Amino acid sequence: MKHRLIPLLGLLLLMCSCKTAQLVVPVYQTDSLVIEKIAPHTYIHTSFLQTESFGLVPCNGMIVIDHGEAIVLDTPHNDTVSLELIRWIEKEQQSQVKAIVPTHFHADCLGGLHAFHQHGIPSYAYQKTLELAAGQDATVPQNGFEGTRDLSVGQKKVQLAFVGEGHTRDNIVAYFPSEKILFGGCLIKALKAGKGHLADANVEAWPATVQRVKAQFGQAKMVIPGHGKVGDTALLDYTIQLFQE
């Protein structure tokens, strides 16, 4: 598949922690997958989900790589693009994917989980995610946890935490303390974003949940939302305000 240098949906503008926009050139880009390096050990992978309500939606995930090992947060939305991502990590980064972590049960988080399982890559998710995935006849993550769990990657670690309901009853966040990067997934909204898909949401609990995220991970210098541009902890404040209205 040929790499392309054309921009996709304005995803090349990334908001950095100093609150100024900078142009980030993808390290990998096709019509189906964009990968951007945002820190020495951290990448964002973005795939594109066609929806009835919102059209073509860019969906973010995170990759952490250290000493030949990788952890992926959220799969692309299907197995084909997930295989593309796995191959890039293995071939271009010379790294082995040690874990895949769907941050909730929707297709933009675990739609490509089967491809990871086919490659012998273990999956980890909040226990409620296993139950909800089984209920919708989706591929079910293999290992469940309650509360928090740390996963090792090379000589570093990624912290997983369920701090409350919001976008779904099972949404978790992930924190990479080495680079102070928080992956908020669909619990956290990009600046100026709307409320989005609320079919499985607990709108009343959402602001308090994000308040707890801020209390626990407020030292983050970069925050990655499930959709849209990366920013800093202003995304947490924006999300809280959005759902208090």
N, C-alpha and C positions, 0 to 999 in steps of 0.2 A: 504494500500500500504506500503510495507516494506521500511524502510530507508536503504540506502546503503552507505558504507564508501569508495567506490572506487572513484578515481578522475574522473572528467568529463572535457575533452578537456583542461586540464591545468588551470581550473578556480580557483584553490586554491591558485595561486600566485597573490597576491594583492600588487600593488605599493602604499606605504604610502607616506605621504607628505614630509617625510625626505629623499625621493628618494632611500630608501633601500627596498628590497623585503622581505616580511614576509609571513609565511604560515598562512592562515586563514582557520580554520576548519568550514565548514558549520554548521549552527544550524538546518538545514533541508535539506535533499537531497534525491531525487528519480531520476528515469530515465528521468523524464519530467521537474523537477523543482529543482533549487538549491537556497537556501536563506542563505546569509552571513551577519553577524553583523559587521559593520565597525565603529560604534560609539555608544555611549550609547542609542541614540534614532533613529538610522538610520540603515537600512538594504538594501542590494541589492538583488533583485530577478532576476534570470536568467532562461529563458526557451529556447527551441531549435527549430528553424524554418528551415524546409527543403526547400531549394531553388534550382532552376535549375542552376543558374549561379555560386553560391558560396558554394553549398553543405549544410551541416548542420551548421547553424549559431547560436551561442549563442547570445541571446538578453537580454540586461540589463534593469531593471526598478528599481525604488527606493521606499522604504517604510519609512515613518516617523511615529513614535508611541510616544504618550505622554498622561499620565493620562487616559488610557483606550480608547483613540481615535487614529485612523490611517488615513493617507492619502497615496494613492498609485499613483506613477507616472508611467504611461504606463502599459497596461495590458499584460499578456502573450499572445501568438499569437492565442490562441483559447479559447473557453468557458470552456472546460474540465480542462485545466491547470489553468485558472483563478479561477474556483471553488476551485481547490486544494489550491491556494494561499489564497483565502478568508477564507477557513476553517482553515488554519494554523493561520491566524491572529486572528480569533475569538476564536479558541480553545486553541492554544498554548500561545498566547499573551493576551488572555482575553480582547480583544480590539474590538471596533466597527469601521468599515471602514466608515469614514465620507465623503470621496470624492475619486473619481478616475479621474486622469488627463491624457488623451492621449496627448503626446507632438507633434504629427503630425498625418497625416491621413493614414499612411501605416499600414499594418496588424500587424507588430511587436510592434505597439503602441496601437491599438484599436481592434485587432482581437478578443479579449475576452470580449469586452465591454458589450455584451448582458448579460453575466453571472452577471456582477455587477448590471446592471439594474434590473435583475430578483430578486436580493437581496435588492432592494430598495435603492441602493447606488447611490447618485447623481453624475453626471459627468460634468466636466468643461473643456473647451478647447478654444483655440483661435478661433475667429469667422470664420476665413477662413477654419479652420479644419472642422467645421460643414458643410460648403458648399462643400468642397472637398469630405468628407465622403458620403454625399448625392449623389454626382455625380458618385460614384463608387458602389452604392447600398450596402454600409456598414452600420452597426449600427451607428447612428448619436449621438454624445454627446448632452446632454440636455441643457447645459448652456454655452453660448458664452461670450467672453469678448474681448475688444480691448485694445491693449497696455500692461497693467499690471493688475494683480489682486493678492490680498493676501487671503490665506485660513487659517483659524484657525484649529489647531490640539492640543487638550488639552489646555495647557497654552502657547503654542508656535504658530508659524506661518510659512507658506511656501509661498515664493514669486514666482509668475509666471510672465514671461516677454517674449514678442515678440520683438526682437531687429533687425530683418531683415531676408531676405531670405538666403538660403544656400542649405542644403540637400533637402529641399522642400520650397514651398512658405509660409508654415504655421508653420515651426518648432519653438517651444518655448523652453526656458530653465526654470529650477526651482532652487531656492536657499533657503537653510535652514540656516538662519543666526545664529541660536543658536549653531550649530556645524560647521559653515563655510563650508558647503558641497554644491557643485554645481552639479546638474544633467543636463548635456549638451545634453543628448540624441544623436540622430544620427547627429546633427550639429557638434559634437565634436568627433574627431578621437583619438583612442588609439595610443600610440607611436608605430611607425613602421607600422601602418596600411596603406592600400591603400585607394584610393578614394571611392571605394565601388560603390553602386547602384546610378547612376546619372540620371535615366530616368526623374525624376521630379525636378532635381536640378537647381539652379541658380549659376553656378560655378563662374561666374564673380563677383557676390555680396558676395560670401562666405567669403573671407578673411576679408572684411570690417565689415561684420556682427560679426565675431568672435572677431575682434578688439573692437567692441562695448561691447560684452560680457565681455571681459577682463577689459575694462574701468569701467564697472558697477559692476562686481563681482570678480575683481582681488584679493580681500582679501581672496578668498576661499582657504582653506587648502587641500581640496580634491575635485577632479573633476571626475565625473562618465560619461564615454562615452556610447553611445548606444550599442556598441559592443566592447568586449575586456577588457583589464585590467584597473583598476582604477589608477589614478595618481594624480598629482597636477597641477598647472597652466601651467606646461610645455606642457600639452596636448593642451592648447589653442595656444601656440606658434607653436607647431608642425602642428596643423591644418591650421593656417594662412600660414605657409611656404609651406605646401603641395599644397594649392590651389593658391599660387602665382606663382608656377612653370609653 
